[in-house]
Amino acid sequence: MTIEYGVPLREFAKGKSQVEVAELLGVTQGAISQMMLSARDVRVVSGSDGKPEGFEIRRIGSRRKSLAA
């Protein structure tokens, strides 16, 4: 089942620098770079105040557990 929610980050970022996208979403440029390089499903929606907000869409239980040392 596929649910469309918001705009994919790559589409939202078209024509904008990573710094601009980071400022709009309230994160660092480095965070945007990591999101763009990863296979994460990050979406951007318009918040209640009209400002863009980012969300990650993922299946429950899909996060890898770290190995105990």
LUMTI-720992 format. One record per residue: z, x, y of N, C-alpha, C, O in turn. Coordinates in nm, 3 decimals, decimal comma, always signed. Atoms other than C-alpha are relative to their C-alpha. Layout:
BEGIN
<atom n_c3="Z" n_c1="X" n_c2="Y" ca_c3="Z" ca_c1="X" ca_c2="Y" c_c3="Z" c_c1="X" c_c2="Y" o_c3="Z" o_c1="X" o_c2="Y"/>
...
REM end
This chain:
BEGIN
<atom n_c3="+0,000" n_c1="+0,085" n_c2="-0,117" ca_c3="+0,000" ca_c1="+0,000" ca_c2="+0,000" c_c3="+0,000" c_c1="+0,089" c_c2="+0,124" o_c3="+0,080" o_c1="+0,182" o_c2="+0,134"/>
<atom n_c3="+0,008" n_c1="-0,076" n_c2="-0,124" ca_c3="-0,097" ca_c1="+0,137" ca_c2="+0,340" c_c3="+0,033" c_c1="-0,091" c_c2="+0,117" o_c3="-0,023" o_c1="-0,200" o_c2="+0,130"/>
<atom n_c3="-0,037" n_c1="+0,075" n_c2="-0,120" ca_c3="+0,064" ca_c1="+0,015" ca_c2="+0,660" c_c3="-0,038" c_c1="+0,084" c_c2="+0,120" o_c3="+0,006" o_c1="+0,198" o_c2="+0,133"/>
<atom n_c3="+0,038" n_c1="-0,072" n_c2="-0,121" ca_c3="-0,093" ca_c1="+0,115" ca_c2="+0,989" c_c3="+0,107" c_c1="-0,021" c_c2="+0,106" o_c3="+0,144" o_c1="-0,135" o_c2="+0,137"/>
<atom n_c3="-0,107" n_c1="+0,006" n_c2="-0,099" ca_c3="+0,171" ca_c1="+0,196" ca_c2="+1,248" c_c3="-0,028" c_c1="+0,105" c_c2="+0,105" o_c3="-0,021" o_c1="+0,225" o_c2="+0,076"/>
<atom n_c3="+0,022" n_c1="-0,096" n_c2="-0,107" ca_c3="+0,090" ca_c1="+0,356" ca_c2="+1,580" c_c3="-0,128" c_c1="+0,079" c_c2="-0,017" o_c3="-0,215" o_c1="+0,046" o_c2="-0,098"/>
<atom n_c3="+0,117" n_c1="-0,088" n_c2="-0,003" ca_c3="-0,164" ca_c1="+0,627" ca_c2="+1,645" c_c3="+0,038" c_c1="+0,133" c_c2="-0,063" o_c3="+0,144" o_c1="+0,188" o_c2="-0,031"/>
<atom n_c3="-0,031" n_c1="-0,131" n_c2="+0,057" ca_c3="-0,177" ca_c1="+0,945" ca_c2="+1,436" c_c3="+0,014" c_c1="+0,106" c_c2="+0,111" o_c3="-0,057" o_c1="+0,101" o_c2="+0,211"/>
<atom n_c3="-0,027" n_c1="-0,102" n_c2="-0,101" ca_c3="-0,045" ca_c1="+1,247" ca_c2="+1,630" c_c3="-0,127" c_c1="+0,073" c_c2="+0,041" o_c3="-0,149" o_c1="+0,096" o_c2="+0,160"/>
<atom n_c3="+0,123" n_c1="-0,074" n_c2="-0,032" ca_c3="-0,378" ca_c1="+1,431" ca_c2="+1,608" c_c3="-0,090" c_c1="-0,081" c_c2="+0,095" o_c3="-0,149" o_c1="-0,025" o_c2="+0,187"/>
<atom n_c3="+0,081" n_c1="+0,086" n_c2="-0,087" ca_c3="-0,557" ca_c1="+1,134" ca_c2="+1,767" c_c3="+0,063" c_c1="-0,010" c_c2="+0,139" o_c3="-0,008" o_c1="-0,003" o_c2="+0,240"/>
<atom n_c3="-0,072" n_c1="+0,008" n_c2="-0,127" ca_c3="-0,290" ca_c1="+1,099" ca_c2="+2,038" c_c3="-0,018" c_c1="+0,128" c_c2="+0,081" o_c3="-0,026" o_c1="+0,124" o_c2="+0,204"/>
<atom n_c3="+0,004" n_c1="-0,130" n_c2="-0,066" ca_c3="-0,318" ca_c1="+1,471" ca_c2="+2,116" c_c3="-0,140" c_c1="+0,040" c_c2="+0,048" o_c3="-0,153" o_c1="+0,137" o_c2="+0,123"/>
<atom n_c3="+0,137" n_c1="-0,036" n_c2="-0,040" ca_c3="-0,698" ca_c1="+1,475" ca_c2="+2,164" c_c3="-0,011" c_c1="+0,003" c_c2="+0,152" o_c3="+0,027" o_c1="-0,091" o_c2="+0,221"/>
<atom n_c3="+0,019" n_c1="-0,016" n_c2="-0,144" ca_c3="-0,781" ca_c1="+1,606" ca_c2="+2,512" c_c3="+0,125" c_c1="+0,043" c_c2="+0,074" o_c3="+0,123" o_c1="+0,057" o_c2="+0,197"/>
<atom n_c3="-0,126" n_c1="-0,044" n_c2="-0,062" ca_c3="-0,420" ca_c1="+1,714" ca_c2="+2,575" c_c3="+0,040" c_c1="+0,134" c_c2="-0,061" o_c3="+0,007" o_c1="+0,164" o_c2="-0,175"/>
<atom n_c3="-0,054" n_c1="-0,125" n_c2="+0,055" ca_c3="-0,255" ca_c1="+2,053" ca_c2="+2,536" c_c3="+0,126" c_c1="-0,032" c_c2="-0,080" o_c3="+0,185" o_c1="-0,139" o_c2="-0,064"/>
<atom n_c3="-0,124" n_c1="+0,020" n_c2="+0,076" ca_c3="+0,036" ca_c1="+2,094" ca_c2="+2,295" c_c3="+0,119" c_c1="-0,011" c_c2="+0,094" o_c3="+0,213" o_c1="-0,085" o_c2="+0,066"/>
<atom n_c3="-0,109" n_c1="+0,007" n_c2="-0,098" ca_c3="+0,261" ca_c1="+2,148" ca_c2="+2,598" c_c3="+0,007" c_c1="-0,140" c_c2="+0,059" o_c3="+0,116" o_c1="-0,196" o_c2="+0,074"/>
<atom n_c3="+0,003" n_c1="+0,136" n_c2="-0,056" ca_c3="+0,150" ca_c1="+1,814" ca_c2="+2,747" c_c3="+0,053" c_c1="-0,101" c_c2="-0,100" o_c3="+0,132" o_c1="-0,189" o_c2="-0,064"/>
<atom n_c3="-0,045" n_c1="+0,092" n_c2="+0,104" ca_c3="+0,205" ca_c1="+1,631" ca_c2="+2,418" c_c3="+0,151" c_c1="+0,014" c_c2="-0,020" o_c3="+0,222" o_c1="-0,085" o_c2="-0,032"/>
<atom n_c3="-0,144" n_c1="-0,025" n_c2="+0,017" ca_c3="+0,548" ca_c1="+1,794" ca_c2="+2,379" c_c3="+0,080" c_c1="-0,064" c_c2="+0,113" o_c3="+0,183" o_c1="-0,126" o_c2="+0,087"/>
<atom n_c3="-0,071" n_c1="+0,059" n_c2="-0,114" ca_c3="+0,653" ca_c1="+1,686" ca_c2="+2,729" c_c3="+0,002" c_c1="-0,152" c_c2="-0,011" o_c3="+0,104" o_c1="-0,215" o_c2="+0,017"/>
<atom n_c3="+0,007" n_c1="+0,146" n_c2="+0,013" ca_c3="+0,536" ca_c1="+1,329" ca_c2="+2,665" c_c3="+0,094" c_c1="-0,053" c_c2="-0,108" o_c3="+0,152" o_c1="-0,161" o_c2="-0,093"/>
<atom n_c3="-0,083" n_c1="+0,045" n_c2="+0,111" ca_c3="+0,730" ca_c1="+1,308" ca_c2="+2,337" c_c3="+0,144" c_c1="+0,052" c_c2="+0,006" o_c3="+0,228" o_c1="+0,013" o_c2="-0,075"/>
<atom n_c3="-0,137" n_c1="-0,051" n_c2="-0,015" ca_c3="+1,039" ca_c1="+1,499" ca_c2="+2,454" c_c3="+0,040" c_c1="+0,102" c_c2="-0,106" o_c3="+0,156" o_c1="+0,109" o_c2="-0,144"/>
<atom n_c3="-0,028" n_c1="-0,106" n_c2="+0,097" ca_c3="+1,010" ca_c1="+1,785" ca_c2="+2,205" c_c3="-0,060" c_c1="+0,130" c_c2="+0,053" o_c3="-0,119" o_c1="+0,132" o_c2="+0,161"/>
<atom n_c3="+0,056" n_c1="-0,129" n_c2="-0,043" ca_c3="+0,909" ca_c1="+2,151" ca_c2="+2,224" c_c3="-0,145" c_c1="+0,014" c_c2="-0,045" o_c3="-0,192" o_c1="-0,057" o_c2="-0,134"/>
<atom n_c3="+0,138" n_c1="-0,030" n_c2="+0,040" ca_c3="+0,557" ca_c1="+2,288" ca_c2="+2,202" c_c3="-0,003" c_c1="+0,050" c_c2="-0,143" o_c3="-0,094" o_c1="+0,018" o_c2="-0,219"/>
<atom n_c3="-0,009" n_c1="-0,052" n_c2="+0,137" ca_c3="+0,665" ca_c1="+2,468" ca_c2="+1,884" c_c3="+0,011" c_c1="-0,112" c_c2="-0,103" o_c3="-0,047" o_c1="-0,104" o_c2="-0,211"/>
<atom n_c3="-0,013" n_c1="+0,115" n_c2="+0,091" ca_c3="+0,764" ca_c1="+2,136" ca_c2="+1,725" c_c3="-0,134" c_c1="-0,070" c_c2="-0,018" o_c3="-0,170" o_c1="-0,109" o_c2="-0,129"/>
<atom n_c3="+0,133" n_c1="+0,062" n_c2="+0,009" ca_c3="+0,422" ca_c1="+1,989" ca_c2="+1,807" c_c3="-0,091" c_c1="+0,086" c_c2="-0,086" o_c3="-0,166" o_c1="+0,033" o_c2="-0,169"/>
<atom n_c3="+0,082" n_c1="-0,091" n_c2="+0,079" ca_c3="+0,253" ca_c1="+2,297" ca_c2="+1,660" c_c3="+0,029" c_c1="-0,017" c_c2="-0,148" o_c3="-0,063" o_c1="-0,025" o_c2="-0,230"/>
<atom n_c3="-0,038" n_c1="+0,016" n_c2="+0,140" ca_c3="+0,449" ca_c1="+2,259" ca_c2="+1,335" c_c3="-0,046" c_c1="-0,134" c_c2="-0,055" o_c3="-0,093" o_c1="-0,142" o_c2="-0,169"/>
<atom n_c3="+0,044" n_c1="+0,132" n_c2="+0,045" ca_c3="+0,372" ca_c1="+1,887" ca_c2="+1,315" c_c3="-0,151" c_c1="-0,003" c_c2="-0,022" o_c3="-0,198" o_c1="-0,065" o_c2="-0,118"/>
<atom n_c3="+0,146" n_c1="+0,000" n_c2="+0,011" ca_c3="+0,000" ca_c1="+1,950" ca_c2="+1,370" c_c3="-0,047" c_c1="+0,080" c_c2="-0,122" o_c3="-0,149" o_c1="+0,047" o_c2="-0,183"/>
<atom n_c3="+0,038" n_c1="-0,085" n_c2="+0,112" ca_c3="-0,013" ca_c1="+2,221" ca_c2="+1,101" c_c3="+0,045" c_c1="-0,055" c_c2="-0,135" o_c3="-0,010" o_c1="-0,017" o_c2="-0,239"/>
<atom n_c3="-0,055" n_c1="+0,051" n_c2="+0,125" ca_c3="+0,186" ca_c1="+2,027" ca_c2="+0,842" c_c3="-0,079" c_c1="-0,121" c_c2="-0,049" o_c3="-0,169" o_c1="-0,172" o_c2="+0,020"/>
<atom n_c3="+0,063" n_c1="+0,120" n_c2="+0,057" ca_c3="+0,079" ca_c1="+1,741" ca_c2="+0,618" c_c3="+0,082" c_c1="-0,124" c_c2="+0,032" o_c3="+0,060" o_c1="-0,230" o_c2="-0,027"/>
<atom n_c3="-0,086" n_c1="+0,113" n_c2="-0,035" ca_c3="+0,343" ca_c1="+1,515" ca_c2="+0,778" c_c3="-0,080" c_c1="-0,110" c_c2="+0,069" o_c3="-0,174" o_c1="-0,082" o_c2="+0,143"/>
<atom n_c3="+0,066" n_c1="+0,115" n_c2="-0,060" ca_c3="+0,234" ca_c1="+1,165" ca_c2="+0,882" c_c3="+0,079" c_c1="-0,041" c_c2="+0,124" o_c3="+0,166" o_c1="-0,128" o_c2="+0,118"/>
<atom n_c3="-0,069" n_c1="+0,027" n_c2="-0,125" ca_c3="+0,352" ca_c1="+1,161" ca_c2="+1,244" c_c3="-0,085" c_c1="-0,096" c_c2="+0,081" o_c3="-0,204" o_c1="-0,073" o_c2="+0,101"/>
<atom n_c3="+0,070" n_c1="+0,103" n_c2="-0,077" ca_c3="+0,259" ca_c1="+0,853" ca_c2="+1,449" c_c3="+0,064" c_c1="-0,013" c_c2="+0,137" o_c3="+0,182" o_c1="+0,015" o_c2="+0,154"/>
<atom n_c3="-0,048" n_c1="+0,020" n_c2="-0,136" ca_c3="+0,292" ca_c1="+0,776" ca_c2="+1,819" c_c3="-0,019" c_c1="-0,147" c_c2="+0,037" o_c3="-0,127" o_c1="-0,203" o_c2="+0,019"/>
<atom n_c3="+0,004" n_c1="+0,140" n_c2="-0,045" ca_c3="+0,376" ca_c1="+0,429" ca_c2="+1,952" c_c3="+0,051" c_c1="-0,006" c_c2="+0,143" o_c3="+0,113" o_c1="+0,088" o_c2="+0,192"/>
<atom n_c3="-0,050" n_c1="+0,021" n_c2="-0,135" ca_c3="+0,451" ca_c1="+0,291" ca_c2="+2,295" c_c3="+0,139" c_c1="-0,061" c_c2="-0,012" o_c3="+0,156" o_c1="-0,166" o_c2="-0,074"/>
<atom n_c3="-0,137" n_c1="+0,049" n_c2="+0,005" ca_c3="+0,827" ca_c1="+0,247" ca_c2="+2,338" c_c3="+0,019" c_c1="-0,122" c_c2="+0,089" o_c3="-0,073" o_c1="-0,163" o_c2="+0,159"/>
<atom n_c3="-0,029" n_c1="+0,120" n_c2="-0,080" ca_c3="+0,994" ca_c1="-0,052" ca_c2="+2,503" c_c3="-0,011" c_c1="+0,027" c_c2="+0,149" o_c3="-0,034" o_c1="-0,065" o_c2="+0,228"/>
<atom n_c3="+0,012" n_c1="-0,037" n_c2="-0,141" ca_c3="+0,988" ca_c1="+0,138" ca_c2="+2,833" c_c3="-0,141" c_c1="+0,046" c_c2="+0,035" o_c3="-0,167" o_c1="+0,089" o_c2="+0,148"/>
<atom n_c3="+0,138" n_c1="-0,041" n_c2="-0,023" ca_c3="+0,617" ca_c1="+0,218" ca_c2="+2,795" c_c3="-0,028" c_c1="+0,146" c_c2="-0,027" o_c3="-0,144" o_c1="+0,188" o_c2="-0,026"/>
<atom n_c3="+0,018" n_c1="-0,142" n_c2="+0,028" ca_c3="+0,676" ca_c1="+0,585" ca_c2="+2,716" c_c3="-0,034" c_c1="+0,020" c_c2="-0,148" o_c3="+0,014" o_c1="-0,055" o_c2="-0,232"/>
<atom n_c3="+0,034" n_c1="-0,024" n_c2="+0,140" ca_c3="+0,525" ca_c1="+0,729" ca_c2="+2,397" c_c3="+0,120" c_c1="+0,052" c_c2="-0,080" o_c3="+0,200" o_c1="+0,131" o_c2="-0,029"/>
<atom n_c3="-0,105" n_c1="-0,045" n_c2="+0,091" ca_c3="+0,760" ca_c1="+0,780" ca_c2="+2,101" c_c3="-0,065" c_c1="+0,042" c_c2="-0,130" o_c3="-0,161" o_c1="-0,022" o_c2="-0,176"/>
<atom n_c3="+0,055" n_c1="-0,048" n_c2="+0,126" ca_c3="+0,691" ca_c1="+0,976" ca_c2="+1,784" c_c3="+0,087" c_c1="-0,039" c_c2="-0,117" o_c3="+0,210" o_c1="-0,038" o_c2="-0,109"/>
<atom n_c3="-0,069" n_c1="+0,036" n_c2="+0,123" ca_c3="+0,782" ca_c1="+0,867" ca_c2="+1,433" c_c3="-0,069" c_c1="+0,067" c_c2="-0,117" o_c3="-0,191" o_c1="+0,085" o_c2="-0,116"/>
<atom n_c3="+0,059" n_c1="-0,054" n_c2="+0,122" ca_c3="+0,732" ca_c1="+1,025" ca_c2="+1,093" c_c3="+0,004" c_c1="-0,109" c_c2="-0,106" o_c3="+0,109" o_c1="-0,169" o_c2="-0,130"/>
<atom n_c3="+0,008" n_c1="+0,100" n_c2="+0,106" ca_c3="+0,615" ca_c1="+0,791" ca_c2="+0,818" c_c3="+0,004" c_c1="+0,075" c_c2="-0,133" o_c3="-0,079" o_c1="+0,162" o_c2="-0,159"/>
<atom n_c3="-0,007" n_c1="-0,064" n_c2="+0,132" ca_c3="+0,722" ca_c1="+0,894" ca_c2="+0,469" c_c3="+0,072" c_c1="-0,092" c_c2="-0,098" o_c3="+0,151" o_c1="-0,178" o_c2="-0,059"/>
<atom n_c3="-0,061" n_c1="+0,080" n_c2="+0,106" ca_c3="+0,824" ca_c1="+0,742" ca_c2="+0,140" c_c3="+0,148" c_c1="+0,037" c_c2="-0,015" o_c3="+0,185" o_c1="+0,154" o_c2="-0,002"/>
<atom n_c3="-0,142" n_c1="-0,025" n_c2="+0,023" ca_c3="+1,196" ca_c1="+0,706" ca_c2="+0,076" c_c3="+0,014" c_c1="+0,087" c_c2="-0,125" o_c3="-0,050" o_c1="+0,062" o_c2="-0,227"/>
<atom n_c3="-0,022" n_c1="-0,090" n_c2="+0,113" ca_c3="+1,316" ca_c1="+0,984" ca_c2="-0,151" c_c3="-0,105" c_c1="+0,109" c_c2="-0,012" o_c3="-0,106" o_c1="+0,184" o_c2="-0,110"/>
<atom n_c3="+0,106" n_c1="-0,100" n_c2="+0,010" ca_c3="+1,016" ca_c1="+1,203" ca_c2="-0,074" c_c3="+0,039" c_c1="+0,136" c_c2="+0,053" o_c3="-0,034" o_c1="+0,234" o_c2="+0,035"/>
<atom n_c3="-0,045" n_c1="-0,129" n_c2="-0,054" ca_c3="+1,215" ca_c1="+1,476" ca_c2="+0,098" c_c3="+0,044" c_c1="+0,090" c_c2="-0,113" o_c3="+0,120" o_c1="+0,050" o_c2="-0,201"/>
<atom n_c3="-0,039" n_c1="-0,097" n_c2="+0,102" ca_c3="+1,249" ca_c1="+1,787" ca_c2="-0,114" c_c3="+0,146" c_c1="+0,039" c_c2="+0,020" o_c3="+0,192" o_c1="+0,057" o_c2="+0,132"/>
<atom n_c3="-0,139" n_c1="-0,045" n_c2="-0,007" ca_c3="+1,605" ca_c1="+1,883" ca_c2="-0,197" c_c3="+0,000" c_c1="+0,152" c_c2="-0,007" o_c3="-0,072" o_c1="+0,212" o_c2="-0,087"/>
<atom n_c3="-0,008" n_c1="-0,146" n_c2="+0,003" ca_c3="+1,696" ca_c1="+2,243" ca_c2="-0,123" c_c3="+0,080" c_c1="+0,044" c_c2="-0,123" o_c3="+0,171" o_c1="-0,026" o_c2="-0,168"/>
<atom n_c3="-0,070" n_c1="-0,054" n_c2="+0,116" ca_c3="+1,811" ca_c1="+2,455" ca_c2="-0,413" c_c3="+0,131" c_c1="+0,063" c_c2="+0,043" o_c3="+0,136" o_c1="+0,136" o_c2="+0,142"/>
<atom n_c3="-0,130" n_c1="-0,059" n_c2="-0,030" ca_c3="+2,178" ca_c1="+2,550" ca_c2="-0,413" c_c3="-0,003" c_c1="+0,148" c_c2="-0,038" o_c3="-0,059" o_c1="+0,186" o_c2="-0,141"/>
<atom n_c3="+0,001" n_c1="-0,145" n_c2="+0,026" ca_c3="+2,234" ca_c1="+2,925" ca_c2="-0,392" c_c3="+0,109" c_c1="+0,040" c_c2="-0,095" o_c3="+0,123" o_c1="+0,158" o_c2="-0,127"/>
REM end
